């Protein structure tokens, strides 16, 4: 879902594999996950044929026998890249995996020891040198991935006819650094060249063929012809997931309605298609029945029909206009506390103590229990999504299956968090200041130039309010990590920034982990005492005033340098990939506090 999803290349102990598409997955081993708001957002991106969200295939171990049925269930993969090289120093031969001189050394009882070997020495297969994947692959901005054209490259664009055994390639490393300039590709016909001639857009356009439109995770080719880039195997820009995330929210005041909201929509819909008496006998054996049995069959039957009617989703617009943030904002800002299995909120009392150190905050809500559901609907290569996956150009997103998918892989995680709501009057007054508007103009110009330099279509700037709240959230993540017991990479953010008729100004810092690490209570404990929380916020703000890279960091000019951030760098505001949903874009600590240039800029919310 996050690092090695469909279309990504993963390293096994001795092999390199590509994660195959949904066409190869065992759907019946993938449990459905109910989250109507997230399903609506996925349908808006992929179409109305998407019926369910499902977990990856998994069967709990039933024995210690690795040959039982449970051990054969998992995510399917295929060997990629399809070119290997011998690791014996005297050999270093490079060739396709289908060549006769490469063989599989299988270990049925220890599959992690299975490897490909090169038959270049005499002796048993167990003594043959290991053949490892070739170090480079090709990719294009349309999401295609292909083997590096070794023969084409070594022979300078004149690829020899297949079947000519006189052409044997060798992968020669002449230095100790491993850089491309020290890697030579040589052929027995005395042709060859350095890999440095394939690195970079200019060299790739001159020395590499156009993209063939290959999707190794689907086993297909399509028309493309776009310029390619040579990437090192395992490069971080070879795969960026397109994830849509949503929190589980209460759907109604009725406990029965909330209980049914956790059930898969397709299951409820199938019940409404059969007679009532037949449903009565079937429902007793279904997983959700123990949670709703005390309401009585008649009440449950009527609630199921109401639920199905409400979720009869209309044709998605495809414009990415599904509002995921609005309902979450309304839940976190409502006065009533929530006590549900998947969401619990608690308001912080005695805000006067907090206002002494943070007068710009209106409210703080503790979230001892929350559930986050993530759905993978595609991926990109070369360039990550710039701002919001819901507005990313669909042409850049590679598909998960050959045909339009009827389901997408999904993951649910549970954790805790703190929600901080800013005073709308304070934020509006800050936005109206002339110096803030001047800074906003500068940041927006950098945004537009950044997109123009990459030949991307113009896209709406998120606004100065978003940059302020995003920067504030990153400053708090660093401070909370020191006090809560969580690592900085284990704390994520959700920024609510919007003007107009329903203004939003708030941040949610939360943990969401697949195990107990995200529910240790460390974040909630920080907010139980307003005085302590106020002290932490003050310390976070003070730490943002000065960066170890100042004055260079504070002098970042978005317009001149075509940056998506102002005063921000790895020494002050940048956070881990797991923490920031926007790739460390749209940050500027000069909006939160006055930096070393404060006498000139003076745009910080905190004096």
N, C-alpha and C positions, 0 to 999 in steps of 0.2 A: 504493500500500500504506500509506503513512504520512501523506501530506498531501493528495493529490488522488485518493483511491480511488473505488470505485463509490459513486454517490450524492452525491459532493462536487461543488462548483461551482468550475471553474478559469477563470482569466483568460487568454485568448489575446491577441495584440497588439491586436486591434480588436474582439474578440467575447468573450462569456462563455458557457461551455458546461457542461453537466452530464455527468459520466461515466456512461455507460449500463451497465445490468446485464448479467449473464452471458448472458442470452438473446440478446444482440446480439453477443457475442464469437465469434470464429472459434476454436472449440475445437481444431481440428486444427493451428492455428499455435501452440498453447500446449504447450510441452514438459512432460511429467510430471516431478515431483520426488519422490524417495523419502525419506520420513521416517516410519516406522511409528508412533512414539510420538505425533507431532504429528497424524497422520491419525486415530489413536484418539481424541484429544482433540476434534478437529473433529467426528467422528462422534457423540461424546457430546453435542455441542451441537446439531447439525443433523439427526442421524438416520443410520441404517445405509445409506441410499441413496448417501451420499458415497463415491465409489470412488477418487478420486485427488486429489492436490495438483498444480497446474499453474502454470507461470510465465506472465506476461502475454504476449500474442501478439507475436512478433518474428521477422523474417527478416533475416539478415545482408545488407548491401548487396552486390550482385553487379556493379554498374556505377555510373556517374555519372548515368545517365538516371533522372530522378525520375518517369518514367511507366512504369518497369518494375514487375514484379509485387511486388518487395520493398518498394517505396515505398507500396504500397496496403495494407500490413499494419500494424495498430496497434490501439490501444484506441479503440472507437467513442464518439462524443460527440454531443450534440444541443444546439441553442441554448437557453439558459436564463439569465436569465428571458426570457419571451416579450414583454416590454414594453420599448420603446426610447424614448429622448428625443433630440431634435435638439440639437446642440452650438452652433448659431449663436445668438449672444446675443439677436438680435432675434426669434428664433423660439421655441426651447425647447419645441416641441410634444412631447407624450407620447402614445404610442399602441402598439397591438399590432404585433408584427413582421409579421403577415399583412396589415396595412393597405396599400392601394395606394400610399400616399405614401412607403413605405419600400422601397428596392430594394437588391439585392446588387451591390456593385462588386467583381466577381471578378477575380483576378489569377492565371491558370492557371500562369504560370511563376514567380510569387513568391507562393505561397499565404499567407505571413505578412502580406501587404499587403491581403488580402481584407477587406472591411468592408461594413457596412450604411450607406446614405446616405439622407438625407431630401431629397425633391424640392421644397424650398421656395424654391429660387432658379432663375433661368433659366440655361441653359448645359448643357454635357455632364455626364455622370454623374461623371466624374473631378473636376469642380469643385464638386460638391454637398457640403454639410457632412456630417460623419460623424455617424451615429446610434449612441449608446452605450447599454449596458444600463441599465435603471432601477436606482436605487441601493438599493432596499429589496425584501425578500421576506418571506414568512410561513413560520413553522415551528412545529411542536408537539413535545411530549415523546415522542410515539409514533414519531418519525422521519419525519414527513411534511414536505414542502416544497412551497410554492405561490407563484405570482405574487402580488404585493401587489394587493389589490382597489382599484385607483385610482378607478374610477368610483363604486363603493360608498362609498369613504371621502370623496371630494370632495363627494358629494351626501348625506352624513350618513345613510347606510343606505338611501336610496331610490335604487336603481340605475336609470337610465333604460332604457327598452326598447332592444334592439339595433337598429341601423339608423338611429337618429336622428342625422343629421349636424350638428345644431345643438349637440351636446355635444362640444366639443374641449377636451382638457386641456392645461395648460401646467405645466411644472416650473420654478418661479421660485425662485432663490436670492437672498436679499436682503442677506446678509452675506458676510464673507470667511472665517469660521471653518468653514463647512460643517456646523455642528451642526443637529440636527433643527428647532430652534426657528426657524432662518433659512431653512427650506425650506417653500415654500408651493405647494399644489396648487390651481390655479384652473381653472374651466371657463368657456366662453364664455357660459353661462347665468347667470353671476355667482355661482355657488356655488363654495365652496372652503374650505380650512382648512389649518392648519399641521401639519407632520408630527410636531410635539411631542405632538400629541393621540393618536398611535399608539404612542408609545414607552413601555415599562413595562407590567408585568402589569395594573395597574389601568386604564390607558387602553385597552389592548388589549381587555380584557373588555367595556368600555363602547362602544368605537367600531369594533371590527373583528368580522367574522362568525366563526362557529365553523369549525373545521378541516374541509376537504372530503375529507381522507384521500388526498391526491395523492402519488404517488411518480413524480416526473418521470424518474428513471433507469429506471423500468419502463414508463412510459406507462400507468399504472393509477390508478384511484380505489378507495377502500374506505371503509366506514363508520367515522367517527371522532367528530366533534362536540366534540372537546376544545378548550379555550382555545388560542389561537395567540399567538405572539410576533412582533413586527416586528423583523427583523434587517437590519442593513446588509449589502449584498452583499460577500462576502468575510470576514464576521465569523468569528472563530476558533471560536465555539461552534456553528457551523452544521453541523459534521461532526467526529465523533470516531470513529476506527477501532476496531473490536473485533479486536485481534490476539492470536493465541496463538503463543507462541514456544517453541522447544525446541532444545537442542543435540544434535548428532549424537554418539551414544555407541556404544561397541563392544557388539555384541549377543552375542558369544561369544568364546571363546579361539581358535577355529578361524579362520584367515585367509579360508578359503572362505566361511564363514558371514558374515563381515563384508563381503566383497566383494558378496555377493548382497543384503545389507541395503541397499546403495546403489541397487539397481534397483527400479523401480516395481513395486508389488505386482500390479497388474492385468496387467502383461506376464508376470510369472512364473506367475500363475494361468492365463493363456491357454495357456501351454506345457503345463501339466499336463492340459489338456483334449484334447490331440491324441496320437496314437500316438507311441511312443518313436522309431521310425525316422524319422518325419516331423519330429519335433522335432530330431533329429540334423542334418538338412539345413538346417533353418531357423536353428538357434542359431548356426551359424557366421557368419551375416551380421548378428548382433545386436550392439549397442554394448557390452554387458558381456562378451562372449565373450573378447576379448583379455586381460582382467584375470584370467580364471579358466581359460583354455585349458590351462595347465600342470598343472592338477589332473586332467585327463582327463574325457572326456564322462560316463562312468559315475558318477564321484564327484559331478560337477556336477548330473547328473540326479537323483540321490538327495537331494542338498542342496536342490535346488529344491522337491522334494516335501515335505521336512521343513519348509522355510520357509513354504510355502503352508499346511500343516497348522497350524503354530504361529500364523499370522496369520489364521486363520479366526475373525474377530472375532465375538464374541457380540453379542446385542442391546444397544446402549448404554443405560445407565441414565438418561441425561439429567439427572443430578443434579450434574454438574460434579465428580465424584469421581475423575476421572482424575489420577493422581499423576505430574506432570512433574518435580517437584523431587526426590523421593526417589531415583530412579535416578541423577540428576546428582550428588547429594550422595554416594552410595555410590561413584561413579566417582572423584570428586575426593578422597575421603578414603581410598581403598584404598592399600595400601603399594606395590603394583607400579606402575611407570611404564608409560605407554601410548605406543606408537609406531605410529600409524595415519596414513593419508593425511589424514583429516579431524579428527583429535584427537591431540595430543601433550602429554604432561605430564612435568614434571621437578620432583622434590622439592628443596627448599632445605635444604642441609646446614648444620651448625653453628648450630642454633637457639638455642644458649646466648647467642650475641652479640645476637640479636634479643630474647631474654627480658630482657636488661638494661634495655631501654627499653619493651618491651611484654610484661610477664609474663602478661597475660591471653590471649595467643595461644598455641595449641598447635602449629600446623603452618602452613606456607606452601607452596603448590604453584604452580609456574609453568606456564602453558599457552601455549607458543609457537605452537600452531596449533589453531584451533577453527572449527567451522561452526555458524552459527545459522540456523534456518529459521523463517520467520514466515508464518502463514496468516491471511488476512482472512476472517472468517465473518459479518460484519455491521457495522453502525455505529449510533451514536446521535446525536441532536441536542439542543441546549439544555444538557443536563448530561452531563459526561463520566462514564465508569465510575468509581465511588468508590474501589474498592480492587482488585478482581481481576476480570478479564473472564470468568473461568470461573464466577463466582458472581453476575454481573450479571443482573438480572431480564430474562428473555427477552422479555417484553412490550415492553420499551423498545428492543429491538434491531431495526432495520429490515432487511428481507431483501435479498439480493443478486440474486434472480431471482424470477420470478412463481411458478413451481413450486419444490418442494423441490430444491435444487441437487444434482447428481451429482458436482460438483467445485468447488473454491474456488481463487481466485488465491493464489499463494504466491511467496515470494522467499527466496533463500539468500544469505547473506553470510558472509565469512570474516574472521577476525581473530586476536587474541591476548589474553591476560589474566593476572591474578594472583588466586589463590584463597587467602583467609585464614580459617583455622579457629580458632575461639575455644575456650578450655579450658572444657569443660562444667562442671567443678567451680566455676570462677571465676564463670561466669554464673549457676549455680544458687544459689550463696551470695549473689550480688548481688541476685537476684530475691527472696530470702527476707528481705532487710532491711526493717524496718517502714516506713522513710521511702520506699523504692522502691515498696512496696505502696500507700502513701498516694498517691504520684504517679500510679501506675497507675490508681487509683480516680478521680482527677481527670481524667486523659486519657480514660478510658472514658466518664465522664459527658459530656465534651465531644463525644465520638463519638455518643453516643445523642441528645443534644440537637440536634446538627447534622443528623442524619437526620430527627428529628421536625420540625424547622423546615421541611424540604423535603418533608414528608409521604411519606417513604420508609419501606418496611418495615424493621423492626429487622434488623440484620445483625450477625453475630459480630464482636467487636473482634479485631484481629490479635494483640494481646498486647503486654506491655511488652518482651518479648525482641525482637520484630520492630522496635519503635520504636527501641530501642537500636542494633541492627545497621544499620537503615536510616539513622539519623543518622550513625553512624560511617562508612558508605559514602559519604555525601554530603561529609563532611569530607575524606575521602581523595581523592575526585574532584577537589576544588579544588586540593589539594596536588600530586597526580600530574600534573595538567594543566600545572603550572608547570615540571615537571622532565622529562616524557616526550616533549615535542614535539607532543603531540596537543592539540587544543582541548578545553575542558571539555565542549562539546556532543558531542564524538566519543567520550567514555568513558561506557559504560553500566554498570548495576549488575544484579546478581542476588542477592537476599537469601534465605538459607536459615535460617529461624527456625521451630522446632517443638519442642514438648515431648513428653511421653508415652514410649512404648516405644522409639521411634527418635528421640531428640532430635537437633536440628540447631542449630548456631550458627556461621554463617559467611557470608562475602560473597565474591562474584566480581566484580571490576572488569575489564571487557573492552572491546575495540574490535571493531566489526563493521561493515565498510564494503563497498560494492559494488565498490570498486576497491582499489588497493594501499595506500591511506591507512591502512587498519586493520591492516596487517601489517608495519609499519615496524620492529617490535621494540622500541619505546620503553618499553612497559609491562614486558615481560619483563626488560629491562636494569635496571630499577629494583630488581627482586627478586633479582638474581644475587648481590648483596653484602648479607648480612644486616645488617651495620653501617649501610650506606646506607639500606636499607629501614626499619630501626629509627629512624634519624634523621628520615626523611620522615614516619613515623607520629607521632613525637613532635611534629614541627612542626605537623602537621595538627590534633592534639589541642590544642596550645597556642593555635593560631589560633582554635579554637572557643570558648575561654574568654571572649573579649571580642568583642562585635559592635559595629560602629559605630553601631547603633541602640539600644544599651543606654543606660539600663536598660529602655526600653520593650519591646525584644525579649524580654529575660529575664522581664519581668512579664506576658507573654501568659498569660491565664487561660483554658484550654480550656472550663471549665464556664460561666463568666460570659459568654464571647463566642461560645460554640458553634463552636469551632474544632476541626479535625482535627489540629492540631499545637500544641506548646507553645512553647518558646523557639526559634523559627526564623523567618527572614524572608529576603528577597532579598539582604540584605547579608551573610548568614552561611551558611545551609545550603541554600537553595533552588537547584535545578539546572535545566538546560535540559530541555525536554520530551523530547528524544531520549535523555537520560540516565536520567531517573526514570520507572519504569514505573507509578508510583502517583500521578502528578500532584502531587508535593510534599506529599502527605498523610502523616500519621503520622511527624512529625519532632519531635525535642526534644533540643537539644544539652545540656540540663541532665542528661540521662541519661548522656552521655558524659563530661562534665567538670563541675566545680562552676563555675557562672557567677558573676556579680557578686552574686547572691543566694545563693551557696553556703552561707553561714553559716546560712541559714534552711532551705534545701532539703537540700543535701548528699547528693544521690542519684547523683552522677556515678560511673561505673565507674572512671574515672581520678582519683585523689586530686589 
